[in-house]
């Protein structure tokens, strides 16, 4: 089942182009129904479909609720005071989490003027979990296993991502460590190959995403074991 997702209706990008030009609360309030029809409700259906279809691979999905992120920007620390994002984003954690705990691995999708993204993993690890992750990466057996999984995903066109990457390998690990790149990262996530633009308006987008988000399952199992989530 696809949870009712039939594709994002035509006209969605035009809405975001208009929003980028206006960036006014009065305009958005007057066009809120358009936003909900073009983006909000389809995104809810898409996330529900991903949760349902991927639960056999990631069992923790069965106990969580998908979450569509707010369209309002956090402008507190930004020079750009535009109040609205020109994209829609949502996530589904792979297991229950408290608040916006980005250490818990999850599925993230993003569609809009800046491009389309789908990713899975832990975007940002807290201090305790980062220490666990680095200890596992440093281990001869477990670290080599992760490197093999990462190399396989990269060969398949996936990209490696995290909230922050250090310039140097953190102490006490040597700068010439065999898995230096993984040790420098403060998170571990994988984004899928480019999402075809013409799929956005089709129900087949769910099939396309499910097929690709299945692929990092072994890497997610490694990460959950390292973080103590399983």
N, C-alpha and C positions, 0 to 999 in steps of 0.2 A: 504493500500500500504506500501511497505517496502523501497521505494526510491532507489531500485536497489541493496540493500545489499544482497550478496550471501554467506557471510562468509569470514573470513580472509583466504587467500590461504595457503596451506601447505608450510612449509619452513620458516615461519615467525620467529619462535623461533630460528631456526638455524642461521638466519640473525643476530639476537640480540646477540647470542653467539659469532659469528665472530666479531661483532662490539665491544663487551666487550674485546675481545682479542687484537684487533688492535687499536682502539681509535686514529685513524690518519685521518686528513682531506683529504689527498690524497686518502686513501682507501674508505672513505665515498663518496667522489665525484665520484669515479669510480663505486660505487655501489648504487648511488642515485636512479637509475631507479628501482632497486630491492626493495629499501625501499618504493618508491611510489607505486609500484605494490602490494607489500605484506602488507603494513600497511597504508600509507597515503590515497590512494583513497578508500579502504574499510572503513576506519574510517570516512571519509567524508560522505559516503553513510549510515553508521550506525547512525551517529549523525542526518543526515537528516531524516532518518526513525523514530528515537525517537521523533524528533521535530514534525513531521507530526502526528504520532500516539497519542502523549500525549497532543497535543494542546486542545482537548476537555476537558481535566482534568485541564490543566494549560494554560488558554487562552492567557497569556502574551507571550507564546512561538511563537505565530503567528506573532509577530513583531520583532523577533530577528534572528540572524544568528548563526549557530553552529560554533565552533572555535576549530581547531586542534592545540594543543600547539606545540611549537618548539621542535625539538629533541635536540637542543643545550642546554647544561647545563649552568647555571649561576655560574661561578666558582670564582666570585670576593671575596666571604667570605668563601670559602670552602678549606679545606686542600687537598681534592681530586680534582685535576685539569683535570680529564678526560673530554674531550670536549663534549661527546655525552651521552645522556640517553640511557638506554637499555630497554626502554619501549616507548609506544606511549600513549598519553593522549589527551582528548578533553573535552570540556564543552559546555553546552547550557544554558544560563541564563534564568530564568523563566519570566523575563521582561527585557526591555532595560536597559543597564547600560553604564556608561562612563568609558572607559578604562578597566583596570583589577580591578574593584571594587568588591572584594570578599564578600562585605556585601550583595549584591543582591543575593538572593537564586538562585541556579542553579543545573543542572544535570552534574555530572562529571563521566567519564569513563576512565579506565586505563588498559592497557594490556601489559605484558612483562615478563622479567625474574624474577622480584620481586613479581609476582602474578598479579591477575586480580581484579579490584575494580570497583564498580559502587556505586555512592552516590548521595544524593540530600540534599540541604539545604544551609545555609550560613556558610562557612568555617571560616571566620574571620570578625567580626563586627568592624566598626570604633567606635570611642569614643562616638559619639552622639547616634548611634543606639544601642550600648551596654547598654547605660543608659536606653533607651526605653525598651529593652529586659528585663533587670533586674527588672525594675519597673513592667512590666507585670508578670514576674515570681513571684514576691513578692505578687501580688494581690491574695486575698483569692479565688476569683472565676476564674479569668483567669489563675492564676498559677496552681490551682488544675486541670483545664481543660488540660493544657499542660502536667502535670505529668501523667494524665490518658492516653493521647495520646502516650507519650513516653513509658510508661509501656506496652501498647498494642503492640507497634512496637518491643520492646525488647523481648516480649513473642513470637513474630512471627519470631524471628531470626535476626532481624535487629541489627546493632551496632550503638552506639552513638559516634559521633566524633566532634572534633573542633580543630582549629589551636593551641590553648593553653588552659590549665586548671590550675587555681590557686590552690595553696596548702591550702589556707584558704578562707572562705567566705569573700567577699569584704565588707568593711564598706559602708553604716551604717547597714547592715543586720546582725542579730545575728548568731553566729557560729552554733547554734543548729537549724537553720532554716529548716523547713520541706522539702524544695526543695534546700538544700545546694549544691548538685551536679550540678544542673542546673545553680545556681547563680555563681558557680566557673568558668563556661565555658565562653570563649570569642567568641563563635560561636555555632551554632546548626545545625548539619548535621547528616544524617543517611546513613550508608552504607548497601547495600542489603546483604542477605546471600551469601555464596561463589558461584561464578559463575562456573558452570561445565566446565572443560577444554575442553571437547569434543564438546561443543557448539560453540567454536570460529570459526570453519570452516563451520558452518551451518547458513543458513538464519534464522533459528528458534531462533537465539540469540536475534533478535529484539523482538520477541514475549515474550521471557523469561524476558527480561529487562522491557518491557512495563508493563507486568503483575505486576512486583514487584515495579516498580517506581510509579504505581498508588496508592499503599498502603499508603504512607505518605502524601497524598493530604490534609487531615484535619490538620496535623501538619504544613504543609507549609502555609495553609490559616491562621492558628494561628500566625505563624511567620511574615507573610506579614502584618497582621493587627497590630501586635505589633511594627513593624518597620515603619509603616506608608506607606507601599507600595501599599495598596489597599484603 
